Amino acid sequence: MVALKNTSETYGWPAKLLHWVVAILMVCLVIAGLTFTGMERGDARTELANTHRSFGLLLLVIMLVRLAWKLMNPTPEDPAGMPRWQVLSARIAHWGLYVLIFAQITLGILVSAQQPIWFFGLFSFGPLLAENREQHEMFEELHQAGWIIIAVIVGVHVLAALYHHFKQKDNVLRRMITG
């Protein structure tokens, strides 16, 4: 049985679930974002953009829960003999991803902040900012660049996990999958 809380050797099931839900949501958000920005203006684009925003807000809630869970639980220990530069790189990448994901969500909200932002058609909030085309375009450019930066760091994260699993043959990947 998978433990609730993290241990010195593995992550608990809530940490694993939150990790993989965030990963799946991020992939879906990137696909939806790239899709609707390439569409002609109209109802279909508006609907997909609103869905993208709704899932972005859902991601914000999940990331807040994930951060709280991370702060309340120990992180499993690094494998014995892991070089210091790898330990430091992993810490920077993990905390960097948290910061960048929160920044990306914030930028997404700011891109949309000059109009009401709907959450799955249930309720809306805003507009949060007065209309300003230059400001909107700046936030949009930053938001579009943000996913690329996150994707690069996630790519390195995945490659590092695979390196540990297949080359180092340690439990770094297994502790986030099976325990």
Summary of the structure (lengths in Angstrom):
residues: 179
radius of gyration: 18.6
end to end distance: 9.3
largest distance: 56.7
contacts: 480
relative contact order: 0.13
helix: 69%
strand: 3%
